[in-house]
Amino acid sequence: MRYVILAPVALLAVVIGVAAVVYGEADDSPGLQLLGALLVIATIGLGVRTIRRDGRQ
């Protein structure tokens, strides 16, 4: 049931991260691209961890 609550938040974080990477590319800003990539990677990692932990219980 937690997936119903966490899925829209995770999706929003991934969309913001991808937008940061795209905008950083257009603006030639490596820092913004790095932050966007880290946001996407962290969101996916936390999502996988949540799914794996729920499977154990």
N, C-alpha and C positions, 0 to 999 in steps of 0.2 A: 504494500500500500504506500510505502514511502516513495516509490518510483513516481507515483502520480504527482507528488509534491515537488520532488527534486528534478524531474525531467524538464519542466519549463525553465527552471533556474539554470540548469546546465546548458540547455539549448541557447538561452540568452547569453550566457558567458562565452560560448563558442562563437556565436554570431558577432559579439563585440570584439573578440580576439581576432577573428578573420578580418573584420572591418579595420582593426588597427593595423594589421599586417598590410592590407591593401592600401590604406591611406599612408602608411609609412613608406611604402614603395613609391607612391606618387610624389610624396614630399621629400624623398631621399633621406629619411630619418631612420638610421639603424636602431636607435634606442626604442622607438615606437614599434618597430617590427619585432624586436626581441621581446618586449613586454606582451605584445599580442600573441606571439608564438608560445611564450611561457604560460599565458592565460589558457590557451587552448590545450596545451599538454597537461597542465595541472588539472583542468576540468575533466579531461578524459581519464586521467589517472585516478582521480577521486571517484569518478563514476564506476570505474572497473573495481576499485577497492570496495565500494559500497555493495555492488552486486555480488562480489565474492564473499563478503562477510554475511550477507543475508542468506546465502546458500548454505552456510555452515550451521545455521540455527534451525 
